[in-house]
């Protein structure tokens, strides 16, 4: 049985998600459809990349992952399908794929050439991506539904940067989770490669600083701020048990939001 996952910024109030699922089962009735998230912040490809890259590899190889964030095609944004790390991905080439896979090369990438019934396509996840996903689910090849591409569109300004003197690793907030924890784009691997055993200071907005990285949330007192590498391997700023939901989490209490700068100074 084929597996198709859905990730979008459609939310759950409107008809969009239901229409997509209806279109899939109409064309491929035996498909198993799994929602990863429909609560991605509108047009936020960084957030989508973070969510999907940490979820997809838990699915069996051959699974098909549809991405409906900033999905409308344009002169500089193609609809593409690709095979990567044993999985298939379908979405707009907005830069989301380069954010998900900065170091993994795709096995195959195609620009979709699926014929449309109308000149104006405002719902590509249903009108384009479903057809591509169902084709793949039936064992169809990517070459049949698109022309070959050599690479994704790259988005480099969302990647952490290390200063030339290697004293400052600069990143930014890419996601606020359900508990209000602040997730950055700095990974444990990037930190370890830059640190080389030196002491450090994490510099947060509003002059907050942290100079240790904990192994677990419980290593600090309740209501105390901490830095930790989360289960996805990203540097996260949290407040231990600030609240049981995001209302009084670290983001709100520290006044830090998505796209704010967070840097690490090495002494």
C-alpha positions as CSV (number, residue, x, y, z in Angstrom):
1,X,0.0,0.0,0.0
2,X,1.4,3.4,-1.0
3,X,1.8,6.1,1.7
4,X,1.3,9.7,0.9
5,X,2.0,12.3,3.5
6,X,0.7,15.9,3.6
7,X,2.4,19.0,5.0
8,X,0.8,22.4,4.4
9,X,0.0,25.8,5.8
10,X,-3.8,25.3,5.1
11,X,-4.8,24.8,8.8
12,X,-7.9,22.7,9.6
13,X,-10.7,25.3,9.3
14,X,-11.1,25.4,5.5
15,X,-12.0,22.7,3.0
16,X,-8.5,22.5,1.4
17,X,-7.2,19.4,3.3
18,X,-10.4,17.5,2.8
19,X,-10.4,18.3,-0.9
20,X,-6.8,17.0,-1.3
21,X,-7.6,13.8,0.5
22,X,-10.7,13.3,-1.6
23,X,-8.8,13.8,-4.8
24,X,-6.2,11.2,-3.7
25,X,-8.6,8.5,-2.8
26,X,-10.6,9.2,-6.0
27,X,-7.6,8.4,-8.1
28,X,-5.8,5.9,-5.8
29,X,-8.3,4.3,-3.4
30,X,-5.9,2.1,-1.7
31,X,-3.5,4.8,-0.7
32,X,-2.8,5.5,3.0
33,X,-2.8,9.2,3.7
34,X,-1.0,10.6,6.7
35,X,-1.0,14.2,7.9
36,X,2.4,15.5,9.1
37,X,1.2,19.0,9.8
38,X,-1.3,21.6,8.4
39,X,-0.3,24.2,11.0
40,X,2.8,25.5,9.3
41,X,2.9,29.3,9.6
42,X,1.7,30.8,6.2
43,X,4.5,30.7,3.5
44,X,7.1,29.8,6.1
45,X,9.4,27.4,4.2
46,X,12.0,27.3,7.0
47,X,9.4,26.0,9.4
48,X,8.1,23.5,6.8
49,X,11.6,22.3,6.2
50,X,12.3,21.8,9.9
51,X,9.1,19.9,10.5
52,X,9.3,17.6,7.4
53,X,13.0,16.8,7.5
54,X,12.5,15.5,11.1
55,X,9.4,13.5,10.2
56,X,9.9,11.9,6.8
57,X,12.7,9.5,7.6
58,X,10.4,7.7,10.1
59,X,8.3,6.5,7.2
60,X,9.1,3.5,5.0
61,X,11.3,4.1,2.0
62,X,9.2,4.8,-1.1
63,X,6.8,7.0,0.8
64,X,5.6,10.1,-1.1
65,X,5.6,13.5,0.7
66,X,3.5,16.4,-0.7
67,X,4.4,19.9,0.5
68,X,1.8,22.7,0.2
69,X,3.6,25.8,1.4
70,X,4.1,28.7,-0.9
71,X,3.1,26.3,-3.6
72,X,1.9,28.5,-6.4
73,X,4.2,28.3,-9.5
74,X,5.8,31.3,-11.0
75,X,8.5,32.4,-13.5
76,X,11.2,31.6,-11.0
77,X,9.5,28.9,-9.0
78,X,8.7,25.5,-10.7
79,X,6.6,22.6,-9.5
80,X,9.0,19.7,-9.0
81,X,9.1,16.1,-7.9
82,X,12.3,14.4,-6.7
83,X,13.6,11.2,-5.2
84,X,15.9,11.6,-2.3
85,X,17.2,9.3,0.4
86,X,14.7,6.6,-0.8
87,X,11.7,8.9,-0.5
88,X,9.7,11.0,-3.0
89,X,8.9,14.7,-2.5
90,X,6.5,16.9,-4.4
91,X,6.3,20.7,-4.0
92,X,7.2,24.1,-5.3
93,X,10.9,24.7,-5.8
94,X,10.8,27.7,-3.4
95,X,14.1,26.8,-1.6
96,X,12.4,24.4,0.9
97,X,14.2,21.4,-0.5
98,X,17.6,23.0,-0.1
99,X,16.7,23.8,3.5
100,X,15.7,20.3,4.2
101,X,18.7,18.7,2.4
102,X,21.7,21.0,2.5
103,X,24.1,18.1,2.4
104,X,22.2,15.2,0.6
105,X,22.2,15.0,-3.1
106,X,18.9,14.1,-4.8
107,X,18.8,10.9,-6.9
108,X,16.5,12.5,-9.4
109,X,14.7,15.9,-9.8
110,X,12.1,16.7,-12.4
111,X,10.1,19.9,-13.3
112,X,6.5,18.7,-13.5
113,X,4.8,18.9,-16.9
114,X,1.4,17.6,-15.9
115,X,-1.3,19.1,-18.1
116,X,-3.8,21.4,-16.5
117,X,-7.5,22.0,-17.2
118,X,-7.3,25.7,-16.5
119,X,-4.7,28.4,-17.2
120,X,-4.9,29.7,-13.7
121,X,-3.9,27.2,-11.0
122,X,-4.6,28.5,-7.5
123,X,-4.8,25.1,-5.7
124,X,-1.7,23.3,-7.0
125,X,-1.5,20.8,-4.1
126,X,-4.8,19.3,-5.3
127,X,-4.6,20.1,-9.0
128,X,-1.0,19.3,-9.6
129,X,0.7,17.5,-6.7
130,X,-2.1,14.9,-6.3
131,X,-1.7,13.7,-9.9
132,X,2.1,13.4,-9.5
133,X,1.8,11.6,-6.2
134,X,-0.8,9.1,-7.5
135,X,1.3,8.5,-10.6
136,X,4.3,7.6,-8.4
137,X,2.1,5.5,-6.0
138,X,1.2,3.3,-9.0
139,X,4.9,2.7,-9.7
140,X,5.2,5.4,-12.4
141,X,8.6,7.0,-13.0
142,X,9.5,10.6,-12.5
143,X,10.8,10.9,-16.1
144,X,7.2,10.4,-17.4
145,X,5.8,13.5,-15.5
146,X,8.6,15.9,-15.9
147,X,11.9,17.1,-17.4
148,X,15.2,16.5,-15.7
149,X,16.7,19.1,-13.5
150,X,20.2,19.1,-12.1
151,X,19.6,20.8,-8.7
152,X,17.1,22.5,-6.4
153,X,16.8,26.3,-5.9
154,X,19.3,27.1,-3.2
155,X,18.4,29.4,-0.3
156,X,21.6,30.3,1.5
157,X,20.6,33.3,3.6
158,X,18.7,31.0,6.0
159,X,21.9,29.0,6.9
160,X,24.1,29.7,9.9
161,X,27.3,31.5,9.2
162,X,30.7,31.3,10.9
163,X,32.8,34.5,11.0
164,X,36.2,34.4,9.2
165,X,38.0,34.5,12.5
166,X,35.8,31.6,13.7
167,X,34.8,33.5,16.8
168,X,31.1,34.0,16.1
169,X,28.5,31.5,14.8
170,X,25.4,33.5,13.7
171,X,22.0,31.9,13.3
172,X,18.4,32.7,13.7
173,X,15.1,31.4,15.1
174,X,13.3,29.2,12.7
175,X,10.5,27.7,14.8
176,X,8.5,28.2,18.0
177,X,7.2,24.8,19.2
178,X,3.9,24.1,21.0
179,X,5.5,24.7,24.4
180,X,6.9,28.1,23.3
181,X,10.5,26.7,23.0
182,X,12.7,28.6,20.6
183,X,14.3,26.5,17.9
184,X,17.3,27.9,16.0
185,X,18.9,26.8,12.7
186,X,22.2,26.1,14.5
187,X,22.7,22.3,14.7
188,X,24.8,20.3,17.1
189,X,27.2,19.3,14.3
190,X,27.7,23.0,13.3
191,X,28.3,24.0,16.9
192,X,30.8,21.2,17.6
193,X,32.8,21.9,14.4
194,X,33.0,25.6,15.3
195,X,33.6,25.3,19.0
196,X,36.7,23.1,19.0
197,X,36.6,22.8,22.8
198,X,36.5,26.6,23.5
199,X,34.2,28.2,26.1
200,X,31.3,30.1,24.6
201,X,28.5,32.5,25.2
202,X,25.1,32.2,23.5
203,X,23.8,35.7,22.8
204,X,20.0,36.2,22.7
205,X,18.0,39.3,21.9
206,X,17.4,41.8,24.7
207,X,20.9,41.1,26.1
208,X,20.1,37.7,27.5
209,X,23.0,35.3,27.5
210,X,23.6,31.6,28.3
211,X,27.0,30.0,28.6
212,X,26.2,26.3,29.1
213,X,24.3,23.7,27.0
214,X,22.3,21.3,29.1
215,X,21.6,17.6,28.5
216,X,18.0,17.8,29.6
217,X,15.4,20.3,30.6
218,X,15.4,19.1,34.2
219,X,19.1,20.1,34.7
220,X,17.9,23.6,35.7
221,X,15.4,24.8,38.2
222,X,11.8,25.4,37.1
223,X,11.2,28.7,35.4
224,X,15.0,29.0,34.6
225,X,16.1,29.5,31.0
226,X,18.4,27.0,29.3
227,X,20.0,26.0,26.1
228,X,19.7,22.4,24.8
229,X,20.2,20.5,21.6
230,X,16.7,19.0,21.0
231,X,15.8,15.6,19.6
232,X,16.2,17.0,16.1
233,X,19.8,18.1,16.8
234,X,19.0,21.9,16.8
235,X,20.0,24.4,19.4
236,X,16.9,25.3,21.4
237,X,16.3,27.9,24.0
238,X,13.7,27.0,26.6
239,X,12.4,27.8,30.1
240,X,12.0,24.7,32.2
241,X,8.3,24.1,32.8
242,X,7.4,27.7,32.2
243,X,3.9,26.5,31.3
244,X,2.1,23.4,30.0
245,X,1.5,25.3,26.7
246,X,3.1,28.0,24.6
247,X,1.2,30.9,26.2
248,X,4.0,31.5,28.8
249,X,6.8,29.6,27.1
250,X,10.3,30.9,26.4
251,X,9.3,32.8,23.3
252,X,6.8,35.0,25.0
253,X,8.7,35.4,28.3
254,X,12.0,36.3,26.6
255,X,10.4,38.2,23.8
256,X,12.0,36.2,21.1
257,X,10.3,35.2,17.8
258,X,10.9,33.6,14.5
259,X,13.7,35.3,12.4
260,X,15.3,36.9,15.5
261,X,19.1,36.5,15.5
262,X,20.8,34.2,17.9
263,X,24.6,33.9,17.9
264,X,27.3,32.0,19.7
265,X,30.6,33.8,20.6
266,X,33.6,31.5,21.2
267,X,36.1,32.8,23.7
